[in-house]
Amino acid sequence: MTIRWQEYIEERKDIMMGKPVFKGTRLTVQHVLEELGAGMSFEDLLENYPTLKAEHVRAALKYAAAVVSMDQSIYE
């Protein structure tokens, strides 16, 4: 199943100062990526953040890859 990060992540000036968040939440993509980088498991993320779904974590990883590769604009 291919995940399109644009379906799960948004940037709005009125939410978390415009940082990318998961749609319908105030949970930032940055926070999830930092937790993964610090060693938190996928399962622990889902357990610790009840609004987070597996698709969100996958979307965060795809988003990070898109930003790093600069093949896609992060702004629509």
Backbone as ProteinMPNN parsed JSONL, in Angstrom:
{"seq_chain_A": "MTIRWQEYIEERKDIMMGKPVFKGTRLTVQHVLEELGAGMSFEDLLENYPTLKAEHVRAALKYAAAVVSMDQSIYE", "coords_chain_A": {"N_chain_A": [[0.84, -1.186, 0.0], [0.681, 2.094, -0.967], [1.534, 5.073, 0.563], [0.476, 8.376, 0.615], [1.933, 11.154, 1.78], [0.762, 13.646, 1.875], [-1.894, 13.258, 2.373], [-2.094, 12.948, 5.06], [-0.673, 14.852, 6.46], [-0.381, 18.283, 7.325], [0.213, 21.827, 6.984], [-0.465, 24.597, 8.799], [-0.836, 27.975, 9.556], [-2.17, 28.674, 11.889], [-1.952, 26.542, 13.577], [0.25, 25.091, 15.754], [2.241, 26.987, 15.135], [2.599, 26.837, 12.381], [4.121, 24.586, 11.872], [4.597, 21.34, 10.386], [1.929, 19.152, 10.95], [-0.006, 16.281, 11.958], [-2.98, 15.792, 10.279], [-5.875, 17.133, 11.763], [-4.86, 17.038, 14.311], [-2.639, 18.23, 16.939], [-0.191, 17.26, 16.969], [3.114, 17.205, 16.103], [4.966, 16.452, 13.136], [7.691, 16.583, 13.352], [8.095, 15.987, 16.087], [7.332, 13.28, 16.23], [9.222, 12.127, 14.478], [11.56, 12.762, 15.878], [11.177, 11.243, 18.205], [11.266, 8.639, 17.112], [13.903, 8.695, 16.182], [15.217, 8.843, 18.595], [14.987, 6.345, 19.495], [12.528, 5.273, 20.194], [10.117, 2.78, 19.755], [8.043, 1.827, 16.977], [5.658, 0.646, 17.817], [5.541, 1.578, 20.482], [5.241, 4.309, 20.034], [2.651, 4.386, 18.919], [1.218, 3.465, 21.086], [1.741, 5.397, 23.073], [0.72, 7.733, 21.994], [-2.382, 8.151, 21.469], [-3.963, 9.238, 19.358], [-2.491, 8.84, 17.157], [-1.86, 6.958, 14.25], [-0.735, 4.003, 12.498], [-0.437, 4.677, 9.82], [0.097, 7.38, 9.973], [2.689, 7.467, 11.011], [4.128, 6.228, 8.968], [3.601, 8.086, 6.96], [4.958, 10.284, 8.01], [7.609, 9.45, 7.754], [7.791, 9.238, 4.954], [7.333, 11.899, 4.305], [9.601, 13.119, 5.456], [11.573, 11.968, 3.835], [10.842, 13.066, 1.36], [11.29, 15.787, 1.823], [14.041, 15.832, 2.305], [15.016, 14.862, -0.129], [14.126, 16.784, -1.806], [12.607, 16.494, -4.042], [10.003, 16.987, -4.105], [7.776, 19.629, -3.51], [7.155, 20.939, -0.308], [5.066, 22.516, 0.137], [1.789, 23.251, -0.793]], "CA_chain_A": [[0.0, 0.0, 0.0], [1.454, 3.323, -1.064], [1.015, 6.161, 1.391], [0.783, 9.746, 0.182], [2.02, 11.911, 3.025], [-0.118, 14.815, 1.788], [-3.208, 12.89, 2.893], [-2.012, 12.827, 6.518], [0.12, 15.935, 7.052], [-0.722, 19.623, 6.856], [0.875, 22.982, 7.596], [-1.388, 25.718, 8.93], [-0.257, 29.013, 10.41], [-2.882, 28.755, 13.157], [-1.711, 25.325, 14.364], [1.656, 24.833, 16.091], [3.063, 27.993, 14.455], [2.843, 26.466, 10.995], [4.916, 23.364, 11.709], [3.803, 20.231, 9.859], [1.244, 18.327, 11.939], [-0.918, 15.288, 11.41], [-4.282, 16.429, 10.102], [-6.824, 16.964, 12.843], [-4.166, 16.952, 15.597], [-1.583, 19.211, 17.188], [1.015, 16.447, 17.074], [3.978, 17.574, 14.983], [5.764, 15.437, 12.443], [9.017, 16.685, 13.95], [8.115, 15.27, 17.363], [7.298, 11.838, 15.951], [10.517, 11.751, 13.919], [12.541, 12.819, 16.966], [10.946, 10.075, 19.064], [11.821, 7.484, 16.395], [15.357, 8.855, 16.177], [15.712, 8.618, 19.957], [14.903, 4.917, 19.786], [11.183, 4.797, 20.517], [9.637, 1.836, 18.746], [6.807, 2.102, 16.255], [4.573, 0.215, 18.694], [5.478, 2.495, 21.62], [4.663, 5.562, 19.542], [1.209, 4.213, 18.789], [0.674, 3.295, 22.433], [1.883, 6.647, 23.823], [-0.038, 8.807, 21.346], [-3.601, 7.453, 21.013], [-4.514, 9.757, 18.102], [-1.561, 8.465, 16.096], [-2.099, 5.671, 13.593], [0.431, 3.503, 11.773], [-0.331, 5.427, 8.577], [0.723, 8.66, 10.285], [4.14, 7.268, 11.159], [4.641, 5.993, 7.623], [3.527, 9.373, 6.258], [6.048, 11.123, 8.533], [8.852, 8.981, 7.135], [7.746, 9.628, 3.539], [7.478, 13.349, 4.308], [11.019, 13.406, 5.703], [12.313, 11.584, 2.631], [10.533, 14.047, 0.316], [11.959, 17.048, 2.16], [15.485, 15.642, 2.124], [15.326, 14.705, -1.552], [13.675, 18.011, -2.473], [11.926, 16.143, -5.29], [8.648, 17.451, -3.974], [7.599, 20.809, -2.679], [6.387, 20.618, 0.89], [3.946, 23.443, 0.155], [0.834, 23.04, -1.898]], "C_chain_A": [[0.882, 1.245, 0.0], [0.756, 4.421, -0.269], [1.424, 7.489, 0.759], [0.775, 10.608, 1.435], [1.082, 13.103, 3.045], [-1.521, 14.521, 2.333], [-3.248, 12.906, 4.42], [-1.368, 14.022, 7.208], [-0.309, 17.271, 6.451], [0.109, 20.661, 7.592], [-0.129, 24.112, 7.593], [-0.816, 26.711, 9.922], [-0.888, 29.047, 11.795], [-2.702, 27.52, 14.048], [-0.21, 25.131, 14.523], [2.616, 25.715, 15.292], [3.462, 27.578, 13.047], [3.706, 25.242, 10.784], [4.029, 22.253, 11.144], [3.246, 19.384, 11.005], [0.413, 17.277, 11.216], [-2.309, 15.903, 11.4], [-5.213, 16.09, 11.261], [-6.196, 16.852, 14.225], [-3.24, 18.147, 15.767], [-0.245, 18.492, 17.371], [1.895, 16.713, 15.856], [4.714, 16.364, 14.414], [7.168, 15.42, 13.048], [9.098, 15.875, 15.24], [8.151, 13.75, 17.146], [8.642, 11.368, 15.396], [11.614, 11.781, 14.983], [12.402, 11.623, 17.905], [11.504, 8.81, 18.413], [13.344, 7.521, 16.423], [15.977, 8.597, 17.54], [15.579, 7.158, 20.377], [13.528, 4.405, 20.174], [10.708, 3.88, 19.395], [8.334, 2.342, 18.132], [5.622, 1.804, 17.17], [4.415, 1.149, 19.899], [4.9, 3.846, 21.219], [3.148, 5.471, 19.497], [0.538, 4.087, 20.15], [0.687, 4.621, 23.202], [1.064, 7.804, 23.259], [-1.29, 8.205, 20.711], [-4.196, 7.965, 19.703], [-3.662, 9.355, 16.894], [-1.891, 7.074, 15.558], [-0.834, 5.263, 12.835], [0.653, 4.294, 10.48], [0.336, 6.788, 8.802], [2.241, 8.522, 10.363], [4.771, 7.031, 9.798], [4.657, 7.292, 6.816], [4.645, 10.303, 6.722], [7.373, 10.73, 7.899], [8.908, 9.368, 5.658], [7.926, 11.139, 3.395], [8.948, 13.728, 4.48], [11.854, 13.077, 4.47], [12.073, 12.598, 1.509], [11.251, 15.362, 0.571], [13.458, 16.93, 1.903], [15.831, 15.555, 0.641], [14.987, 15.953, -2.353], [13.072, 17.732, -3.849], [10.506, 16.66, -5.283], [8.642, 18.713, -3.155], [6.79, 20.419, -1.46], [5.186, 21.54, 1.018], [3.049, 23.18, -1.045], [0.272, 24.351, -2.337]], "O_chain_A": [[1.729, 1.415, 0.876], [-0.443, 4.657, -0.413], [2.588, 7.688, 0.412], [-0.263, 10.776, 2.076], [0.647, 13.531, 4.114], [-2.246, 15.441, 2.71], [-4.328, 12.88, 5.008], [-1.507, 14.183, 8.42], [-0.563, 17.385, 5.252], [0.636, 20.408, 8.675], [-0.594, 24.543, 6.538], [-0.363, 26.332, 11.002], [-0.227, 29.406, 12.769], [-3.245, 27.467, 15.151], [0.515, 25.019, 13.534], [3.663, 25.259, 14.833], [4.544, 27.929, 12.576], [4.0, 24.884, 9.644], [2.826, 22.236, 11.405], [3.976, 18.958, 11.9], [0.164, 17.379, 10.015], [-2.757, 16.467, 12.399], [-5.327, 14.938, 11.681], [-6.896, 16.602, 15.206], [-3.079, 18.964, 14.86], [0.715, 19.074, 17.875], [1.484, 16.478, 14.72], [5.032, 15.404, 15.116], [7.757, 14.354, 13.23], [10.071, 15.153, 15.457], [8.909, 13.036, 17.802], [9.144, 10.32, 15.802], [12.498, 10.923, 14.989], [13.402, 11.057, 18.347], [12.143, 7.998, 19.083], [13.994, 6.503, 16.66], [17.131, 8.179, 17.632], [15.999, 6.774, 21.469], [13.373, 3.217, 20.457], [10.886, 4.189, 18.216], [7.632, 3.174, 18.707], [4.697, 2.609, 17.283], [3.295, 1.475, 20.292], [4.151, 4.455, 21.983], [2.446, 6.362, 19.975], [-0.586, 4.553, 20.339], [-0.271, 4.927, 23.912], [0.751, 8.752, 23.98], [-1.264, 7.795, 19.551], [-4.868, 7.209, 19.001], [-4.081, 9.518, 15.748], [-2.164, 6.144, 16.317], [0.031, 6.097, 12.568], [1.793, 4.55, 10.091], [1.051, 7.288, 7.933], [2.98, 9.359, 9.845], [5.836, 7.576, 9.505], [5.606, 7.565, 6.081], [5.217, 11.032, 5.912], [8.173, 11.596, 7.545], [9.958, 9.781, 5.166], [8.594, 11.602, 2.471], [9.473, 14.558, 3.739], [12.75, 13.839, 4.108], [13.005, 12.949, 0.786], [11.765, 15.982, -0.36], [14.068, 17.841, 1.342], [16.836, 16.118, 0.206], [15.505, 16.153, -3.451], [13.029, 18.61, -4.71], [9.871, 16.761, -6.333], [9.417, 18.853, -2.21], [5.837, 19.648, -1.569], [4.367, 21.362, 1.92], [3.514, 22.923, -2.156], [-0.549, 24.395, -3.253]]}, "name": "protein", "num_of_chains": 1, "seq": "MTIRWQEYIEERKDIMMGKPVFKGTRLTVQHVLEELGAGMSFEDLLENYPTLKAEHVRAALKYAAAVVSMDQSIYE"}
